[in-house]
């Protein structure tokens, strides 16, 4: 069986708003067709085409990548999702597959324009629902009430416009970059640990463990800032009320007192679900279950679609220059499609 090779950029796992065809003669991850809506079956429909190779002789046609498009808000037209993608692609870092631009000033200007466009669009949609309510997230936000931070205010209040816009943006954007970084790291770890790839191929039910160990070993969100609410002491260090500290999840996830051989990729390890990739307590990530499901399904589909996977010698393993988020700028792999993949594509 001939081995087919492809340099697969990280952007293959990101939403691509440009669309259109690309150069032929390359294998490229792409996603199309039904978009996932809910549950395992929905995510599987998106992942089903994660490695959908369109054969032309021994080569493959490369198409625009739209992988794991789960940013839809029910009841909003397609233009809302376009606004979301433009906002996401204008992130100050060269994220979501956006090429680097010449200067930090240009990045800030582009991010500011897209942020304004994003907020204006959703502000209009929210105002529209004041007179024309719908069964959707924006109407629910209009009807929601919260406890005011002011101790002298005892009644609940409604969300104001900046708060609603902030919630919408967090829901649409927050899970995108972290998920793509995690999936990329999962593929890297499987390629670097062929024995684990072989185990996954033999038993796809191991996908959940593979995803969880990836979250522990390559935590996408390295940490989060917190404010000390009262004078206390932690690990022999005095902390004063009002001080800002950073909780480093990635460090906790390599705690040798809890995880044996903490720097090794071991999906069968004990205490696997005790990692802090999604935080803890009242700050626990609301999207944790969805993220875990996406990673599990991606691992299952990769094990079905590919017979072999390895890293190319041209990989530089450069990471985005971010203090909070950890992720590769690119990952190039070589792979051999499985009989399942070739049969499904030819059908």
Buried (B, 14 or more C-beta within 10 A) or exposed (E): EEEBBBBBBBBBBBBBBEEEEBEEEBBBBBBBEEBBEEEEEBBBBBBBBBBBBBBEEEBBBBBBBBBBBBBBBEBBEEEBBEBBBBBBBBBEBBBBBBEEEEEEEEBEEBBEEBBEBBBEBBBEBBEEBEEEEBEBBBBEBBEEEEEEEEEEEEEEEEBEEEEBBEBBBEBBBBBBBBBBBBBBBBBBBBBEBEEBBEBBBEEBEBBBBBBBBBBBBBBBBBBEEEEBEEEEEEEEEEBEEEEEBEBBBBBBBBEEEBBEEBEEBBBEBEEBEBBBBBBEEEEEBEBBEBBBBBBBBBBBBBBBBBBBBBBBEEBEEEEBEBEEBBBBBBBBBBBBBBEBBBEBBEE
